[in-house]
Amino acid sequence: MAESDDLSEKDPEFDQFAEEYERHRAALFELVSEYVDKHDLEEGYVAQLLLDLTLNMRMAAYAMGVESPSVAGLRLDLDRWQREVVGFVREAKKEAETYIQTFKDATAADEEGSNSD
């Protein structure tokens, strides 16, 4: 019998990690969304700000996370991070159709709710 690729079946701690990750993700999204609304910022601009912040946080995490930080070590860590980001984008591209349909459905539902008020 072939093994499943579902990590939660192989590692019982994965479900706990995934739940905690989603909880933090949702909380940060809420904080950012409130800030965006308060300052009337465009989403593309915010995405660029968050990318800049993410890069700086990744660099700080490396510098604080190793005993003896070095330029070469930081560059290697940034290379690893770049591969992770490329993987995230690759997965997002695979889900583009689903994302756009979900967005359109949500927008239509919002408009329908606004028109019925």
Sequence and secondary structure as in RCSB ss.txt:
>XXXX:A:sequence
MAESDDLSEKDPEFDQFAEEYERHRAALFELVSEYVDKHDLEEGYVAQLLLDLTLNMRMAAYAMGVESPSVAGLR
LDLDRWQREVVGFVREAKKEAETYIQTFKDATAADEEGSNSD
>XXXX:A:secstr
      HHHH HHHHHHHHHHHHHHHHHHHHHHHHHHHHT  HHHHHHHHHHHHHHHHHHHHHHHSSS  HHHHH
HHHHHHHHHHHHHHHHHHHTHHHHHHHHHHHHHHHHHHHHT 
